[in-house]
Amino acid sequence: MKNRTGVVVPLSALYTKECPACGDYPALKDFADFCTASGLSVVQLLPVNDTGTQSSPYSGLSAFALHPMFIRISALPEFKDALKSNKAFSTAYKKFEKEFEYKKRFDYNAVLEEKTKLLHLLYNFVEKRMATPAKTVVTAGEEPSVYDNLNREMAVFIRDNQWIIPYAVFKNIKDENMQASWKSWDETVRDLSRDQIQMKWQNKAKKSSHNFFVWCQLRASQQFKESADYLRSKGIILKGDLPILLNEDSVDCWTYPEFFRQDWRAGSPPDGGNPMGQSWGFPTYDWDKLSEDGYGWWKDRIIASSQYYDAFRIDHILGFFRIWASSERDTTAYLGHTIPYADFSRKTLNELGFDDDRIKWLSQPHIPTGHIESITWNHDEATTVLEKLCDRVKTEELWTFKKTITGDRDIYEMNFCDDGEKNSRIQNALAEKWRDRALIEIKKNKFIKVYSFENSTAWKTLSWEEQEKLRELFEATDIKENKSWKKQALETLTAITSATQMIPCAEDLGVNLPVMPEVLKKLNILSLKVLRWTRQWEQEGQPYIPFDQYPELSVATTSVHDSSTLRQWWNQEKDSVWAFLKASSLDQKIDGNSAFTPEIAEAVLKAMAGCNSALFINPLQDFLFLEHVFYMENENDERINIPGSVTDFNWTYRIPVTVKELTDNKNLVAKIAEVVKAHEK
């Protein structure tokens, strides 16, 4: 693979005179011209799938449908006729143009709502035009009406994109339910089989509302495909982004319930920054069911993406090896576990010298009455609290949770007293004890370790010899798990990456699986190397890995959408910056105490451009730092997302000027071209 340099940007961030409110599919053409002038030959987008009311592009409402918010309404073939002939549409569109001028962050909900209204108005007009009999004779030189072949266009689109049927039915029912989750729908539509969905699709009374969504997806696909083809004509690779997970409130979870485990939530295990782990709220996959289906759903998803993209980013590739799953009934991911996992039996524990009472002590939380009495200051009240959800251990002042308690949500859903503050303290104390165990009985007489088992009360009471026996058992189990993770990854990723000719790229940040490098290499999947995190973490001082030691089969980048920008990193994370400067010998040229400048941006970008990675793809913001004129007054406004927060700020970044102004800035174009030259020489 030849070296290429590229740029990553959210489609919504692009700004042209034709799309002041929010970036759209045709804006990619303007951006392609900027890239051509600069020498950039890869454009990577954040996901552009329909996310409904969720602003995060990683919270997909559909694995297949494009986001209708990115349709450029003025570029639709029906637009001019409607603007001239339909007063309601014309008035609404002119109002939209006036109200939605450029802002440095866009209002996702407002833009989505107004563009959806406009699309509905336009389609209502289109339907009336389609109902008018077509001309039987076309005058020489006169083009056929855009409406004459629309029914056929839509029929072909449906034939080639069968996912549109459940999508249209799902979207229509969501509209009828004020966008409420499908889990709260009436039972007559909540749990439909695929045959029943097909019957809903064929309902003549719903044909118009279903066809609206077909038309939106047809036009979105046409606009996106036209822009993608334009990029290809310029020799530019368009790289997509496939989130591994989908929102539980998605058409795919509703249509294919057998492929998703709604009782589990994906996330990450406890670590220093997240001692309770992370639960992302997304259901996990049932890989066994997907395997039985030959991974058809995944293959269809990849093939659908390949009509636009030449390369794709596999989000959270670790999840294809093993996903961290916690119970839907828990509010944290602390008691989660990997899927797949390796367990050990009660018999094995017995043979190690742990009798059934000892196993119960290790696997079931034991709550002293005093743990609650320290809050109630009354023994009888504490006993009353514990009797609600616990069983007493014989005659001791010790309790275990009833079998009816399946997660800490059960605890938080109980009311223990009228004093709100005290009730909250009791709930938190009981939830803390719910997590207090060293083992989990994952199924009858089968156990796995708790990830942070050493923090449990039970573990701390074991003798050194007992702890060593269990550690040896855990290590043997880890070896089994690594083998099963490798097997699953090879099976799933082979099915996915072989479905098309797209270049697969992994998002493998923070992963320390021994089997992962081997699998990525075998399947020719590029790993990801982020400047500030590509270090030898296990060595003293955690030295940076030299750029010339980056693997060729990798994508190098200065920062990512979930991190601070290069400018923020320089100004706000000085310890990391100083270590980098020393490792790269840039400390001889640059003052690490200096505030960020275009000269610093140029030095860092050029130094990293010398990396051995085949692809060097940076966020657009980090390239814009080459010219001070593009700096926002507040550097924090240049960030795309702050993980762990749900705010109107996230995912709403807009570039500071139009794409044409970027292209016209000769200094910026020339400086980017020098970075490209440094990487591709």
N, C-alpha and C positions, 0 to 999 in steps of 0.2 A: 504494500500500500504506500502510495506516495504521500509525503508530508502535505498537510493542508492546514490552513489557519481560518478560523471562523469566529462567529459571534452568536451569543444566545440572548434572546429577548422574548418577553411575553408578547403575543400578538396584540393584546389590548394596549400595550405601551406605545405602539407606533402611532405617529401623529402626522397626518397630511391635511391639506385644506379640505379634502373631501371627507375626512373622518375626524373632525375636531372633538367629538364626544368620547370616542373609544376606537382603538385600532380595529381594522377589519381585514378580510381576506385580500381584497385588491391592493391594500397598502403594501403587501409583500412585493409587488412589482416595483414600486418606488424604492423600497428597501434593497431590492436586488441591484438597482442601478447604483445605489450608494456602495454596496459591497463590491460591485465590479470596478468602480472607480478606485476603491481602496485596496483591491487585490484579495479581499476575503472570499473564500470559496466554499464555506459551510455556513448555513443559517440554521440554528437550532431554536425551536419554539418550545415553550411550555405547552402542556396539553391544551387542545382546543375542542375537546368534547363538551357536549351539553352537560352543564352542572346544575341546571335549574336555578333555584334561589340561592345556591351556595357560590360564593365568589371564588373559593379555592378551586383552581383547575385540577387539583388532585382529589376532588370529592365528586366523582363522576355520577351523573344521573343515568348515563348510558355509556357503554363501552364502544358503541359504534356511531351514534349520532353526533354530528358537528354542532357547535354552539350557534344557534340562530342569531345571537347578539352580534356576531362578527360579520353578518351579511351587510354589504353596502347597499342600502335600499335604492339610492340614486343610480346604481349601476344595473339594477334589475331590468330585464327587457320590457316589462310592463310599466315601468315607472313614468316615462314621459307621457304616455297616453292617460294614465290615472291623474297625473299632476294637472293636465290640461282639461280633462273631462269630468273629474270627480271632485266636487267642492269639499266634501268631508275629508277626503284624503289630503287634498291640496292644503287645506287650512291646518290640518294636524301636522303635516310635514313642515310647513313654514314655521309653525310654532316650535317644533322640535329643533329646527336649525337655529332659531333665535335663542332658545333657552339653554341648549347644550353646546356652549362654547368651550374652548380648551381650558383645562385646569391641570395642575401638576399631579393631582390624584383624581381619578374619575369616580363618580357615584355609581357603583355597580347596580344596585337595586333600581335606581331611578332610570338609568340608561336601559336596562333590561326591560323594565315595565313599559317605557315609552316606545322602544323599538318593537316590542311585541304588539302593542296597540296598532302601530303603523303597519306592521305585516298583516295583521288581521284586516284592517281597513283595505289594504291593497288587494288581499286575496278575495275579499267580498266583491270588489270591483272586477277582478279577474274572472270569478265565477259567472258574473252577469255577462261579461264579454263572451265567455265560452258557450253560454247558453244561446247566444245569437248565432243563427245559421251562418256557416262559412260561405264565402263566395264560391260559386261553382265555376266561375271564369275569372282568371287573373289576367289583367291587362299586361301586354308585353312590357317588360322592364319593371313591373311592379312586384315587390317582394311579398310572399305570403304573410298573412298576419301572424304575430307571435302566438296568438291563441289557437290557430288552426291545428297545430300539432301538439299542443300542450297535453291533451289527454293521452296521446301516444307516448310522449316523453315520460309522463308520470307512470304509465303502465310499464314501460321498460325499466324505469328506476326501481319500481316495486319488484319486478321479476328478478333483477340483479342484486337486490338488497333486501332479502327476506326479513331482516331484523326490523325493517321499517314498520311491519305490521304490528308486532307487540308494542313497539315504541309509540306509534300513533294512538293505539288504544289506551295505553298507559297515560300518555300526556293528556288525552281527552278526559279520562276519569279524574286525573289530578286537577284539571281545570274545574271540573264539576264539584270537586271536594276542596276548593280554595287552597290548593297546593299541599294539603295535609298528606302525611306519610301514608303509603298504601297499607301499612299495618293497622291504621285506624279506620280504614274504609269499611263500609257495610260488607257483611260476609258474602253477599251476592256477587261482589266484584273483587273481594280481597284475595281469595284463594282459587283462582281460575286455572284450569288445565290449559295446555296450549291449544287443544281443540276448541275449548270454550272461548279462548282469546280470538281464535279464527272466526268463530261465530259472531262475536262482538264486532269484529272488523267488517263482516259482511252485512251488518245491520244497515239497511238503506237509510234509516232516519239519522244515522251518525256519519253517513258518507262524506258530507261536506266538512264536518269538523275533523274527520280523519284525514281527508285529502289536504286540508290546510297544512298539517304537519309533513305530509309527503312533499308538498310544494316547497315548503321552507327548506327541507333537507335536500331536495333536488337543486334548488338555486344555491344553497350554501356549498354543496359539492361542486357545482359548476364553477363558482367563483374561486373556490380554493384550488381546484384542479387547474384552472387557467393560470393562476399565479404560480403554482408548483411547476407547471410546464414552462413558464417564463423563466423561472430560476434555472431549470435544467438547460434551457437554451443558452443561458449565460455561463454554463459550466459550473453552476453552484449546486452543491448537495444540500437538500432540505432534510433536516434531521428532526424527527418527531420525538415525543415523550409519551411512553405508555405507563401510566400508573398501574402498579400491580393490583391494587385494591379498588373496590367500588363502594360507594355509599350504600348502606343497608336500604335506604329509600331510593333504589334504582330500578329501572325497568328490567335489568338483567336478574337481580335478586328476586323480583316478582315473577318473571317468566321462567327462570331456571332455578327454582328453590333447591333442587337436588345437588346443584354445584356449589352451594354456599352453606356454611355452618353458621346459622344465625345465633346459636347458643354460645359461640366464641367470638371474642373481639381481638383483632390483631393489634400488635404494639411492639414494645421493646422491654427487655428485662431491667431490673433495678441497676443503677450505676451511681457514680458519685454525684452527678448533677440531678438525677431523678431517682432518689432512694426508693420510691414506690413503683418504679417502672413507668412505662407510658402505655395507656390504652388509647388507640386512635379512633375507636368507635366503629371501625369497619369490620364486617364479618370476614371470617377466614374461608378458604376454599376447602371443598371436599375433594382432595386430589384423587382418591380412589374412584369416585364417580366420574371425574373428568377423564381419568385414564380409561375407564370402561367405554367412554364415548370417543376414545381416540384423540382426546384433546381438541375435538372439533370446534368448540366454542372459542378456544384460544387461537386456533389456526385461522378461523374466520375473522377474528379481530385483527390479526396480523396482516392478513391478505387485504382487508378493507383499508388498513393504514397505508399499505404499499402503493396504492394508487396516487398518493400524495408525496410520500417520503421515500428517500433513498437510504436513509439510516435511521435508527431509532435507539432511544435511551430506555433501558429496562430499569424502571424505578424499583428501588429496594430489592435488588437481585437476591439478597440474602433470603428473602421470603420463598424463593424457589428451592432453596436448600432446606430451610426450616423456617417456619413462621413462629413468632412468639405469640401465644394465644392465652387469653385470660377469660374467665367465665363472664358471660353477659350479666350475671348477678353480682359481680364485684365492681366496686367503683375504682379500684386500682388494678395494676397489672402485677402486683407483688407476688401473688400466688399463681402466676401464669406458668406456662411450660412450653417447650418446643413441640411443634408438630412437623415431622414425626418425632417420637420419643422412644427411648428404650427403658423398660421398667424392670423391676426385680420382684420376686415373689415373697410372700410371707414365709414360705418354707426356707428360702435362702437366708432371710433374717434370723429365723429360728436356729438354723445351722451355725450362724455367726454368734449365737449366744443370747439373742434378744427374744425373750418370751413374749407372749401376746400382750401382757400388761405393759411391758417395756415399749412394744411397738405402738400401743395405744398412746402412751406418754409422748412418743416422738411424733405421732401423726395427727393427734387431736389436741387442740388447745385446751389447757386446763386453767380455769379462772378462779383464783382465790376470792372468797367473799370479801376480803379486805380491799381487793382491787376496786370494787364498786363502793364499799363502805367509806373509802377515803374521799368519795365525792358526796355521798348522801349524809355522812356523819351519823348514820343510824343503821344498826345491824339489821333490824327487822325490815326496814325499807330496802336495804341492799338485797336481802333475801327475796323480797317480793319482786324486785327488778329481775333477778337472775332466774326466778321460777318461770318467768314469762317465756324464756327462750333457751333455758338450760336444764340439764338433769344433774342432780347432786351425785357426787361420787361417794357411794355408800353413806356413811354418817359424817364424812369429813366436811370441812369448810372449803370444799373444792368442787368445781362444776365443769361440765363439758356441754357443748352446744347440742341441742336436739337435732335429730336427723332432718327435721323439716327446715332447718336453717341451711340455705344453699349458697349464701354469699352475704357480703356486708350490706347489700341493699336491703335485705330482710331486716337487718338491725336498724338502718336509718329510716325504714318505713314504720317502725314501732314508736309509740309514744309512752314514755316511762313516768313522766310527771308533768304537772302544769307549769312548772318553772322552765321557761324556754332555754335559758342559759344552762341550767343544771341538766336538762334533758339532752342538750347537745353534748355536754361533757360526758354523760353516761354513754351515749351513742358512740362517741369517739373512743372511749376507753374499751368498750366491747369490740369495736371494729379493730382496734389495735391488737386485742387478744385473738380475734378471728385469724389474723395473719401470723400469730405466734406459734409456729410449728416447724419441724425440721423435715418431715416427710409428708407427702400427699398420697392418700389411697386413691389412685387414679381410676381404678375399677376394683371389684371385689378381690381382695387378697393380692393385689398388684400395686406396687408403690413406685414413686419417683421422688427425687430429692427436691426440696424447696431451693430456689436459686440462691437465696441468702440464708441458707440453713444455719450458718454459724451465728446469726443474730438471735436465734430462738432460745427461749428459756430452757427447753428440753436439752438442746445440744450442750449448753453450758454446764449441765448437771452430769454429763457423761464423763467417764474416766478417760484418761489419755488412750488406753488400750482400746476402749469402745469406739472412740473417735477415729482411731487409725483403721480399725476394721471397716467402718463405714466409708472412710475416704478411699480405701482400696476398692470397695464395691462401686463407689461413685465413678472412680477413674475407669474401671472396666466397663461401666455403663456408657461413659463418655466415648470410649473407643467404638462401641457398637453404634452409638448415635451418629458419629462422624461417617461411618460406613453407610448408614441408611440415608444420611443427608446427601452424600455424594451420589448415591444411586438415584434418589429422587430428582436431584438437580440435572443429572445427565439425561434422565428420561423426559422431564418437563421442558428443559431448555432446548434439547435437541428437536423436540416437536415444534417448538415456537420458532427457533432460529432457522430451521430448514424449510419453513413454510413459504419464504420469499427470498429474494436476493438482497434485501436490505442489510446494511452493515449494522450488526448488533453491538451496542455499547452498554456497559454495566454501570449502575450507580451502586458502588460497593464501599461507600464510606463507612469507616468505623468497624469494618469487618475483620475478624481475626480467625477465620476458619482455615485450618490447615489444608482442607481439600479444595478451597475455592480457586486459588491460582491454577491448580492442575486442571480443573473443569473449564475455566475461562480459556485457558490456552488451547485445550483440546477442541473447543467449539469456536475458536477464533473470535471470542468476545472481548472487546476492548475494556480495560479497567479504567477507573477514574482517579486522577492525581490532582488534588487541590493543593496549591502552593503551601498554605500555612499548616496543613495536616499531613503532608507527605514527609514523615519523619520516622526515625528508628525509635519508636516509643519504648521499646524494651531495654534500650541502652541508657547508660547514665548520661544525663544532660539532654536526652532525647534529640540528638542531632538531626538536622535536615538532610534528606537524601539528595545528593547532587543531581542537578538537572540531567546531566549526561548519563545518569544511571537509571532514569525512568525507563520502563519497558517500552519497546516500540509499539507493542499492542496495547496502547493506552490513549486516553484523552486527558490532556493537561489543561488546567484552568487556574486563573487567579482567584476566583471566588465563585460561589453558587447562589442560587435564589434564596436559600435558607440561611445564608451567612451574611455577615456585614460585607460591604463593598471593599474594594482595595483601599479606597480613601479612608473609610472608617477604620479598617484594620490598622492602617499606618498611624492614624491619629489616636486610636483608642486602645490598642493592644501592644504597647511598646516592648514588653519583654519578648514577645514572639517576634516582633520586627527586628530587634537588635540581634537576636539569635540567627535570624535569616540573613541579615546583612553580613554578619561574620562568616557564616557558612558559605555564602556566595561571593565573598571577597568584595562586596559592594561597599563595605564599611570604609574602604580606602577612598571612595568617590563621593559618598553621600553621608550627610550628617543625620544620624538616626534620631536626633532630638528635634530636627526641623519639622515644621508643619508640612503637610502634603502639598506638593506642587506638580505642575505638568512635567517638570524635569525628572522628578522622582518617579512618576508614572511611567515615563519613557524608559528610564533605566531599569525598572523592575520588569516591564513588559519585554524589553529586548533581552534581558538576562534570561528570563524564563523561555523566551522564544528559542533559545539554544537547547531546549530539552530534546530528549530522544524520542518523545511521544510522536506517533504518526499524526495525531490531531491536536491542535492547540486552539481551544475554543473558549473565549472569555465573554462574560456579560458585557452588553453594550456600554453600560455605565463605566466600566473599567477602561474601555477604549476612549470614551468621551473625556476622561480625565487628562488626556493628552493636550487638551485645549482648555485653558482656564475659563473661557467664555461660556462653557457648558456646565460649569459647577453650579449646583443649587446653593442658595445661601445657607441652608441647614443641611449638612451632609447626611443626616438621618432620613431626609426625605427621598434620598436616592435608593433606599433599600426597598426590596420587593416584599419580603415576608419576614416576620419574627416568629419562629416556631414556638408552639405552646401558648399562643395568644390568638384570640378570635376577635378581630376588630375591623372597622371599616377601612383602616389603613392598609392592611395586608392585601396583596395582589392587585392594587389599584395604581401602581406606578405608571407615569407617562413620561416619555422622553421630553427634554426641556424645550425643543424647537421642532419644526417640521423636518421630515426626512430630507426634503429638498434642501433645507438650510444646512443640514449635515453634509450633503453631497457638494454643495457650493462652497464649503469651507475648505479651501485648498490646503491650508496648514494641517488640519485634522486628517484629511485624505492622505497627504504625503507622509505624515507621521505613522499612520496605520500601515501604509505600504512598506515603510522601513521595518516595522515589526514583522510583517508577513515575510519580507525578504530574509530577515534573520532566522526565521523558522524553516523556510523552504529552500535555502541555499544548498 
